[in-house]
Amino acid sequence: LQDRQRPWQRRGMNGLEPAVADWFLASWSVCAPRFQVAMGNVSVGCPCVRESVRSPGALSVPELPHAHHEQGVVGARGLMQEDGDGADGCTSLDLQAQGAQPGSPLPPAASGASPLAADALREALRPLLAGHPDKLFVDCTASKAATAQWILGQLSPKGRLKVFASSPRTLAQAQQLACEDARLEALPQRLGDGASSASADAPPEPARAVVVDMAALDPAVPSAGGDEDAEVSASVSVTEWLQFTTAAELSWVISTYGIMYDALLCERVAEVMLLRQEENGPFTSIGQIAAVLEELSPDFELEWPFLCAEWLWRAISVFLHRTTHQLRTSLEWAFEHLEMNGHCLVVCVRKWEVEAVRSFVEDHQESSPIMRSLLGCERLAELYPLLSGSRGYAVQLAASPVQCEGRALLQVLQKVPCESPTAKVRTSSAVASLELVEPQAPAFGASLSEMPSICDASKVGEDAEWNPAELEELERLKENILLRKEELKTGGLSLSQQKKDPQLAKWVSRINQMFKRGAAYKEKIDARCRDRIHVPVLLSEAVQALLAPGSDKLYVDCTFGRGGHTKLILSKLSASGRLKAFDVDPLAVQVGHSLAQSDPRFEIIHRPFGEIAAAIAEPVAGVLLDTGVSTPQLRDASRGFSYNHKREGPLDLRMDQSVGLPASAWLQTVGTAELAWVLFTCGHSLDRTVATRVAEGILQWQRKHGPFSSTCQFAGALDELMPDFAQEYPRLSLPQIVFAALRTFLNREMEQLATVLQGAFDRLEMHGRVVVVTFAKWEPVVVRRFLRDHEEPRADCMAFLPSMRLEELYPGISGGYAVLRVGKIQRPTFEEVSANGRSRSATLHVLEKVPHEWPVMRSSEQQPVRPPGWGSMAATARLVEPPAPPPRAL
């Protein structure tokens, strides 16, 4: 192991070869004791290894279950991470499971950032130190003497470094280093207490850069022998707090600071933990919490493979240590003491840390010039809290966030002068500006004659004759284009440079709009879209899981598209097997009718898939759902799905253009609170503040310039509203998020998905399956909520939980069937993502209808009709934020 450590690091720690990993896991139980003695501290983080041992003489490593090797749960990756805390470096071992979802937190590991996170931090500090070697630098979360030594090595003799240390060992190391180098000042303070270090008599010296490394504050899991050097900043311990908390408060802590973003599942864990505490006494060890999780493991082991006792302990510790408040206070202090154009470098490890930093940036963010021109001072101050104060500075992202090894995220924030005028605003008005209101979705079949008229670009497909005014406008546009080209050519611009001219592009766009109409154009587009090929995602995996009940039964494809899944299903069905498909797209229905004529086993139904229970009366063996948008729909400019400037078309976004309202017409009927609700609920990673700002900007732009007539016009306005959006979300764009949110709402996709799941299981025969391929962020949430509402509890939960509480935690216990997840959530392979980039966010969920194993609870009262996802929504409403205990003085 020692011989192989250096080659792993030279390869950039991208992981082990599969053969080496298999050998490593097989020989771990033999090599662990000797390796522990040689390296000092070994921390094992794995779903099946739930112990962290610090004492070299008391090492005990559980044997890894053989089933994990057969199913490929344990990934072929072992990271050897050097830690420079002590003279003899510590080493942490991280065994990561392949079943983890991208973006999910890592398994428990020793505290401290990974080497690659430290390298990224140093690379970001290097130009700041090189340009200003005689300035003051501050490290608010000092944990490594090597980092302080490296910074001191980059500073000039006039430069200074201030370090905040909270644990006794780190403080002793920093003070020893300060005795050797006068440029270093070590202060015994924890994160968020930096303000107390400033003298009341003399003004504080401005710092050039401040470092906040949250990975260095990761609370270490208590070992059997304890850790005398660990910081204890909370006034109560985890054991003490668990004795007087409630299930609603504990579930709030787990859902906020844990890795499970599922309110109902968090409530189950909290309820069982507190009940076991009443029976067996207080929790005094990690093993007792692990035993509770073992009881509930069937509920979460396929979705959250990394959930273990260490994660729950860390979530409670983060709450008790008030780490969120400390992070916010530390950022406030850092920017108050930064010099203008100074930088703050923040390393985040968990989701709540990223959200806290993002919330701080949004509260100190300056509006764009287009927003200042559209909104008044008071409205700007409501949406941008920075403008209602007198700080005189703004916060912006200096660069795009850097993803480091171990899923650590490095964000570089910069303090810049504030250019917007300040305005006074009432607090109640600012709070009311962020209130969201759910709008009423346009009913299918609404008439366009009831809506205000919009631009002629929406008349795609109508037989519109050329009137004299349009012919005159066309000739005038052509003449202007020729004159403008000659003018640009005389100025020395090439043909490619001429195409970028804004005025020329505007005239060309108008001519394209005038020609994109009429029956002939619509027929041309329809023929082109019918010939385009759509590549289904997770094709073989989905069909294989769907046809498990047998090949001679009835199956349903709820999203026909262009028949990719359908054709493969028909090829595997027997002569007696049958297949029905749903789709609302008229072009897809035409393709389906052609296929039905060639194969009598197939039938296409032109109805929304949410009406599956009404359209099909006989029992079915399996239902397939592919919630993605097909390639022909995206490439058809007349549908308005694409925000690409090369596919300019009317702003429509409807799957079936014969019903409902186009997006351009619907935007004229809503207010800011309603549009913000759509962007916040149906969008991707848009929080409440940003959603409200975008909604206000869209509607104000529409009032000033008129209704949006085309997709390019709408996308261009969105880019102008928030030009810095790409820095915060490097892989996304604001038009992409807004287009997807409007399409989801106008086609009622969330309602349709929840309805089709319920209708499909009502029509499924026992042990039938529903296979769902999801793409958007909200789609797996709907699937998970349906699963939670129809899960069945284990026998031990039935024994000690009261009947009323049992029905709250397991709402489907009084139903006629239970729902079981089959296998893990599947994702596309690397080869499929390389061949089809649109498949990168896809996930495959397989649900099975099973009978109840225990007697069904029948209430004497008639059960009310509950909406889909009712159990999870009720659990969310029951969450209660507990009061955080005051911190303990150092």
ZILIN-V92522 format. One record per residue. N is the residue number from 1. RES is the residue in one letter. PHI is phi in degrees with one decimal (none if undefined). Layout:
N:RES:PHI  N:RES:PHI
This chain:
1:L:none  2:Q:-66.2  3:D:-67.2  4:R:-90.2  5:Q:-67.2  6:R:-65.5  7:P:-58.3  8:W:-62.4  9:Q:-71.1  10:R:-67.0  11:R:-82.4  12:G:78.8  13:M:57.9  14:N:-81.6  15:G:124.1  16:L:-93.4  17:E:-69.5  18:P:-54.0  19:A:-64.8  20:V:-65.7  21:A:-64.4  22:D:-61.1  23:W:-62.8  24:F:-62.1  25:L:-67.9  26:A:-66.9  27:S:-101.3  28:W:-62.6  29:S:-64.8  30:V:-85.7  31:C:-87.2  32:A:-59.8  33:P:-59.7  34:R:-67.1  35:F:-66.0  36:Q:-63.6  37:V:-65.5  38:A:-73.7  39:M:-100.5  40:G:102.5  41:N:-123.8  42:V:-121.8  43:S:-118.1  44:V:-105.1  45:G:-121.4  46:C:-157.1  47:P:-55.0  48:C:-101.6  49:V:-115.0  50:R:-114.5  51:E:-131.3  52:S:-124.5  53:V:-114.5  54:R:-110.1  55:S:-82.8  56:P:-60.5  57:G:-84.8  58:A:-119.1  59:L:-74.4  60:S:-144.1  61:V:-108.0  62:P:-64.4  63:E:-78.1  64:L:-72.3  65:P:-62.1  66:H:-67.7  67:A:-62.3  68:H:-67.0  69:H:-68.0  70:E:-67.6  71:Q:-87.3  72:G:73.2  73:V:-72.7  74:V:-78.6  75:G:-74.6  76:A:-85.4  77:R:-151.5  78:G:-129.6  79:L:-104.6  80:M:-94.9  81:Q:-112.7  82:E:-82.3  83:D:-127.2  84:G:-96.6  85:D:-64.7  86:G:-113.7  87:A:-67.9  88:D:-99.1  89:G:-55.7  90:C:-87.0  91:T:-130.1  92:S:-117.1  93:L:-110.7  94:D:-123.1  95:L:-103.3  96:Q:-100.0  97:A:-84.6  98:Q:-69.9  99:G:-77.2  100:A:-70.9  101:Q:-81.0  102:P:-59.3  103:G:91.8  104:S:-80.1  105:P:-65.9  106:L:-77.6  107:P:-64.3  108:P:-58.0  109:A:-141.9  110:A:-62.7  111:S:-65.5  112:G:118.2  113:A:-73.3  114:S:-70.0  115:P:-57.5  116:L:-68.7  117:A:-66.5  118:A:-65.7  119:D:-64.2  120:A:-64.2  121:L:-64.3  122:R:-68.4  123:E:-64.8  124:A:-73.4  125:L:-79.2  126:R:-58.1  127:P:-65.6  128:L:-68.9  129:L:-70.7  130:A:-69.6  131:G:-80.9  132:H:-138.1  133:P:-73.9  134:D:-104.7  135:K:-98.9  136:L:-92.1  137:F:-120.9  138:V:-126.8  139:D:-116.0  140:C:-78.1  141:T:-133.0  142:A:-64.5  143:S:-137.9  144:K:-130.6  145:A:-66.4  146:A:-64.4  147:T:-66.2  148:A:-63.2  149:Q:-64.0  150:W:-66.5  151:I:-64.7  152:L:-62.4  153:G:-68.2  154:Q:-91.0  155:L:-82.8  156:S:-83.2  157:P:-59.7  158:K:-87.7  159:G:-72.2  160:R:-137.9  161:L:-131.6  162:K:-110.6  163:V:-123.4  164:F:-103.5  165:A:-127.3  166:S:-113.7  167:S:-81.6  168:P:-59.4  169:R:-66.7  170:T:-64.5  171:L:-64.4  172:A:-64.2  173:Q:-65.2  174:A:-66.9  175:Q:-67.4  176:Q:-65.3  177:L:-69.3  178:A:-68.9  179:C:-66.4  180:E:-84.2  181:D:-134.8  182:A:-70.0  183:R:-74.3  184:L:-98.3  185:E:-123.8  186:A:-105.7  187:L:-118.3  188:P:-81.3  189:Q:-139.2  190:R:-96.1  191:L:-58.7  192:G:95.2  193:D:-102.9  194:G:-66.2  195:A:-64.1  196:S:-75.1  197:S:-81.5  198:A:-76.8  199:S:-75.0  200:A:-76.2  201:D:-85.5  202:A:-103.4  203:P:-67.8  204:P:-67.5  205:E:-74.5  206:P:-67.3  207:A:-97.9  208:R:-82.6  209:A:-151.7  210:V:-126.4  211:V:-110.2  212:V:-125.9  213:D:-105.0  214:M:-69.3  215:A:-64.7  216:A:-75.3  217:L:-101.5  218:D:-60.8  219:P:-63.7  220:A:-74.5  221:V:-70.5  222:P:-64.0  223:S:-95.1  224:A:-64.1  225:G:-90.7  226:G:81.7  227:D:-136.8  228:E:-70.6  229:D:-87.1  230:A:-71.8  231:E:-77.8  232:V:-120.0  233:S:-101.7  234:A:-90.7  235:S:-76.0  236:V:-129.3  237:S:-88.5  238:V:-62.4  239:T:-62.0  240:E:-68.0  241:W:-65.9  242:L:-65.4  243:Q:-79.9  244:F:-121.9  245:T:-86.6  246:T:-111.6  247:A:-64.6  248:A:-65.0  249:E:-73.0  250:L:-64.5  251:S:-65.8  252:W:-64.1  253:V:-64.4  254:I:-65.7  255:S:-71.9  256:T:-85.9  257:Y:-114.5  258:G:-93.5  259:I:-112.2  260:M:-101.0  261:Y:-105.2  262:D:-137.9  263:A:-62.4  264:L:-68.6  265:L:-68.1  266:C:-63.0  267:E:-67.9  268:R:-63.9  269:V:-61.2  270:A:-63.9  271:E:-64.5  272:V:-68.2  273:M:-61.3  274:L:-70.4  275:L:-66.7  276:R:-64.9  277:Q:-66.9  278:E:-66.6  279:E:-78.3  280:N:-107.1  281:G:96.7  282:P:-61.3  283:F:-78.8  284:T:-112.4  285:S:-149.4  286:I:-65.9  287:G:-62.3  288:Q:-67.9  289:I:-67.1  290:A:-63.0  291:A:-65.7  292:V:-66.8  293:L:-65.3  294:E:-64.3  295:E:-66.6  296:L:-97.6  297:S:-57.5  298:P:-61.2  299:D:-77.8  300:F:-133.6  301:E:-64.7  302:L:-84.2  303:E:-97.1  304:W:-122.5  305:P:-66.9  306:F:-94.7  307:L:-68.1  308:C:-151.0  309:A:-62.7  310:E:-62.4  311:W:-68.2  312:L:-64.1  313:W:-62.2  314:R:-66.1  315:A:-61.0  316:I:-67.2  317:S:-64.9  318:V:-60.6  319:F:-67.2  320:L:-68.5  321:H:-81.9  322:R:55.4  323:T:-66.6  324:T:-62.5  325:H:-63.4  326:Q:-64.5  327:L:-64.5  328:R:-63.2  329:T:-64.1  330:S:-64.5  331:L:-67.0  332:E:-59.9  333:W:-63.2  334:A:-60.6  335:F:-78.9  336:E:-71.2  337:H:-105.1  338:L:-79.1  339:E:-75.3  340:M:-61.6  341:N:69.9  342:G:-76.8  343:H:-123.3  344:C:-123.3  345:L:-104.0  346:V:-120.2  347:V:-106.6  348:C:-110.6  349:V:-115.6  350:R:-116.2  351:K:-63.1  352:W:-66.7  353:E:-68.5  354:V:-62.4  355:E:-66.3  356:A:-65.0  357:V:-65.8  358:R:-63.5  359:S:-64.5  360:F:-63.4  361:V:-63.2  362:E:-66.5  363:D:-71.4  364:H:-117.6  365:Q:-90.6  366:E:-97.9  367:S:-72.9  368:S:-78.0  369:P:-58.8  370:I:-67.7  371:M:-68.1  372:R:-67.3  373:S:-79.4  374:L:-91.2  375:L:-109.0  376:G:-79.1  377:C:-63.3  378:E:-66.9  379:R:-67.0  380:L:-61.4  381:A:-67.3  382:E:-69.6  383:L:-86.8  384:Y:-123.1  385:P:-56.9  386:L:-59.1  387:L:-74.6  388:S:-88.9  389:G:-111.2  390:S:-131.1  391:R:-72.7  392:G:84.1  393:Y:-142.4  394:A:-128.1  395:V:-117.5  396:Q:-141.2  397:L:-77.5  398:A:-73.6  399:A:-158.4  400:S:-67.0  401:P:-57.8  402:V:-105.1  403:Q:-83.4  404:C:-105.9  405:E:-64.2  406:G:79.2  407:R:59.9  408:A:-76.1  409:L:-121.9  410:L:-98.9  411:Q:-118.8  412:V:-108.1  413:L:-102.9  414:Q:-129.1  415:K:-93.2  416:V:-127.5  417:P:-65.6  418:C:-89.9  419:E:-98.2  420:S:-76.9  421:P:-72.2  422:T:-83.2  423:A:-147.1  424:K:-87.2  425:V:-143.6  426:R:-70.4  427:T:-62.4  428:S:-62.5  429:S:-69.2  430:A:-66.2  431:V:-68.3  432:A:-65.9  433:S:-69.9  434:L:-102.0  435:E:-75.2  436:L:-107.1  437:V:-127.1  438:E:-72.5  439:P:-80.8  440:Q:-84.9  441:A:-67.6  442:P:-62.5  443:A:-68.1  444:F:-64.4  445:G:105.5  446:A:-63.9  447:S:-89.6  448:L:-71.8  449:S:-66.7  450:E:-82.4  451:M:-101.9  452:P:-61.1  453:S:-71.2  454:I:-124.1  455:C:-67.1  456:D:-63.7  457:A:-66.2  458:S:-83.6  459:K:-90.7  460:V:-63.9  461:G:97.4  462:E:-90.4  463:D:-83.5  464:A:-104.9  465:E:-81.9  466:W:-81.1  467:N:-88.1  468:P:-58.8  469:A:-65.2  470:E:-68.7  471:L:-64.2  472:E:-65.5  473:E:-63.5  474:L:-62.9  475:E:-65.5  476:R:-66.2  477:L:-65.3  478:K:-62.0  479:E:-66.3  480:N:-63.5  481:I:-64.0  482:L:-63.2  483:L:-65.5  484:R:-67.8  485:K:-63.5  486:E:-64.2  487:E:-64.7  488:L:-69.2  489:K:-65.6  490:T:-63.8  491:G:-76.0  492:G:90.8  493:L:-86.5  494:S:-76.7  495:L:-64.8  496:S:-66.4  497:Q:-73.1  498:Q:-64.9  499:K:-65.0  500:K:-87.0  501:D:-67.7  502:P:-62.3  503:Q:-67.2  504:L:-66.0  505:A:-64.2  506:K:-66.1  507:W:-66.4  508:V:-63.9  509:S:-63.0  510:R:-66.0  511:I:-64.3  512:N:-62.3  513:Q:-64.4  514:M:-67.5  515:F:-90.0  516:K:-85.1  517:R:-162.8  518:G:95.9  519:A:-65.3  520:A:-65.1  521:Y:-66.0  522:K:-62.8  523:E:-65.3  524:K:-63.7  525:I:-66.9  526:D:-62.2  527:A:-64.7  528:R:-65.7  529:C:-69.6  530:R:-66.7  531:D:-85.0  532:R:-75.0  533:I:-100.2  534:H:-103.7  535:V:-94.7  536:P:-67.0  537:V:-98.9  538:L:52.5  539:L:-63.9  540:S:-67.2  541:E:-64.0  542:A:-67.5  543:V:-68.3  544:Q:-63.8  545:A:-69.0  546:L:-69.6  547:L:-87.6  548:A:-60.6  549:P:-66.6  550:G:143.6  551:S:-97.4  552:D:-114.5  553:K:-121.2  554:L:-93.2  555:Y:-127.4  556:V:-132.0  557:D:-106.1  558:C:-76.2  559:T:-131.7  560:F:-66.0  561:G:63.8  562:R:-114.8  563:G:84.4  564:G:-65.0  565:H:-68.3  566:T:-60.7  567:K:-65.0  568:L:-70.1  569:I:-63.3  570:L:-63.2  571:S:-69.0  572:K:-102.7  573:L:-78.7  574:S:-80.4  575:A:-65.4  576:S:-92.2  577:G:-75.4  578:R:-136.0  579:L:-144.0  580:K:-119.3  581:A:-133.5  582:F:-116.9  583:D:-169.5  584:V:-105.3  585:D:-77.1  586:P:-58.0  587:L:-66.9  588:A:-66.1  589:V:-66.1  590:Q:-61.3  591:V:-63.4  592:G:-65.4  593:H:-63.8  594:S:-63.2  595:L:-69.5  596:A:-66.0  597:Q:-68.7  598:S:-89.0  599:D:-136.3  600:P:-69.1  601:R:-75.3  602:F:-110.2  603:E:-141.8  604:I:-104.9  605:I:-120.7  606:H:-88.7  607:R:-150.7  608:P:-61.6  609:F:-68.7  610:G:-67.0  611:E:-97.4  612:I:-63.3  613:A:-67.3  614:A:-83.7  615:A:-84.7  616:I:-122.8  617:A:-103.7  618:E:-90.0  619:P:-70.4  620:V:-120.0  621:A:-95.2  622:G:-164.2  623:V:-131.2  624:L:-114.3  625:L:-129.6  626:D:-116.9  627:T:-82.4  628:G:-78.7  629:V:-91.4  630:S:-74.8  631:T:-61.5  632:P:-58.3  633:Q:-68.3  634:L:-68.8  635:R:-88.1  636:D:-85.2  637:A:-63.9  638:S:-70.7  639:R:-82.6  640:G:75.1  641:F:-83.5  642:S:-98.9  643:Y:-96.2  644:N:-70.7  645:H:-66.3  646:K:-78.6  647:R:-121.9  648:E:-68.9  649:G:-158.2  650:P:-68.4  651:L:-79.4  652:D:-109.4  653:L:69.3  654:R:-100.0  655:M:-69.6  656:D:-117.3  657:Q:-74.8  658:S:-86.3  659:V:-132.0  660:G:77.9  661:L:-121.4  662:P:-68.9  663:A:-62.1  664:S:-62.4  665:A:-77.2  666:W:-67.2  667:L:-63.7  668:Q:-82.2  669:T:-112.9  670:V:-111.5  671:G:-103.9  672:T:-63.6  673:A:-63.2  674:E:-72.0  675:L:-65.4  676:A:-64.2  677:W:-62.2  678:V:-63.6  679:L:-67.9  680:F:-74.7  681:T:-84.1  682:C:-98.6  683:G:-82.4  684:H:-116.1  685:S:62.1  686:L:-98.9  687:D:-85.7  688:R:-62.8  689:T:-66.3  690:V:-64.7  691:A:-60.9  692:T:-67.6  693:R:-63.0  694:V:-64.5  695:A:-61.6  696:E:-64.1  697:G:-63.7  698:I:-62.2  699:L:-70.8  700:Q:-68.4  701:W:-63.4  702:Q:-65.7  703:R:-67.1  704:K:-83.8  705:H:-107.9  706:G:96.1  707:P:-61.1  708:F:-71.9  709:S:-102.6  710:S:-145.4  711:T:-67.3  712:C:-66.2  713:Q:-63.6  714:F:-66.4  715:A:-64.7  716:G:-64.5  717:A:-64.5  718:L:-65.8  719:D:-64.6  720:E:-74.3  721:L:-65.3  722:M:-134.9  723:P:-68.1  724:D:-92.5  725:F:-64.5  726:A:-66.1  727:Q:-71.5  728:E:-76.5  729:Y:-123.9  730:P:-61.6  731:R:-94.8  732:L:-127.4  733:S:-134.9  734:L:-62.7  735:P:-57.9  736:Q:-60.8  737:I:-69.5  738:V:-67.7  739:F:-59.5  740:A:-65.2  741:A:-65.9  742:L:-65.3  743:R:-63.6  744:T:-61.6  745:F:-74.6  746:L:-65.9  747:N:-93.3  748:R:54.0  749:E:-69.3  750:M:-64.6  751:E:-65.4  752:Q:-65.9  753:L:-66.8  754:A:-64.3  755:T:-72.2  756:V:-69.0  757:L:-64.1  758:Q:-66.6  759:G:-66.0  760:A:-65.0  761:F:-72.0  762:D:-67.6  763:R:-94.6  764:L:-70.3  765:E:-78.3  766:M:-62.0  767:H:69.8  768:G:-76.5  769:R:-127.9  770:V:-119.6  771:V:-109.9  772:V:-121.9  773:V:-106.0  774:T:-108.8  775:F:-130.2  776:A:-73.1  777:K:-67.6  778:W:-80.6  779:E:-66.5  780:P:-61.8  781:V:-66.4  782:V:-64.2  783:V:-63.6  784:R:-66.3  785:R:-64.7  786:F:-63.6  787:L:-64.2  788:R:-63.1  789:D:-70.1  790:H:-124.7  791:E:-76.8  792:E:-111.5  793:P:-73.3  794:R:-78.1  795:A:-63.3  796:D:-68.0  797:C:-67.0  798:M:-64.4  799:A:-80.0  800:F:-108.3  801:L:-91.7  802:P:-61.6  803:S:-61.8  804:M:-67.4  805:R:-68.7  806:L:-63.1  807:E:-72.2  808:E:-70.3  809:L:-79.9  810:Y:-129.7  811:P:-61.4  812:G:-85.2  813:I:-70.3  814:S:-97.8  815:G:-87.4  816:G:-90.0  817:Y:-157.3  818:A:-121.8  819:V:-116.4  820:L:-125.6  821:R:-79.1  822:V:-103.8  823:G:71.7  824:K:-82.2  825:I:-69.6  826:Q:-97.4  827:R:-129.0  828:P:-63.7  829:T:-73.8  830:F:-62.0  831:E:-65.1  832:E:-68.6  833:V:-66.0  834:S:-66.5  835:A:-80.9  836:N:-136.2  837:G:-62.4  838:R:-71.1  839:S:-88.8  840:R:-65.1  841:S:-99.7  842:A:-77.1  843:T:-137.4  844:L:-113.0  845:H:-117.4  846:V:-120.0  847:L:-116.7  848:E:-126.3  849:K:-89.2  850:V:-130.6  851:P:-76.0  852:H:-68.3  853:E:-83.1  854:W:-116.4  855:P:-57.4  856:V:-74.1  857:M:-78.5  858:R:-110.7  859:S:-81.8  860:S:-68.0  861:E:-85.4  862:Q:-72.3  863:Q:-74.7  864:P:-71.2  865:V:-73.7  866:R:-107.1  867:P:-72.3  868:P:-60.4  869:G:73.8  870:W:-63.2  871:G:-62.0  872:S:-68.3  873:M:-65.8  874:A:-66.9  875:A:-65.8  876:T:-62.7  877:A:-68.1  878:R:-83.4  879:L:-65.9  880:V:-130.9  881:E:-75.5  882:P:-79.2  883:P:-72.7  884:A:-76.9  885:P:-68.6  886:P:-66.8  887:P:-71.5  888:R:-89.6  889:A:-65.7  890:L:-70.1
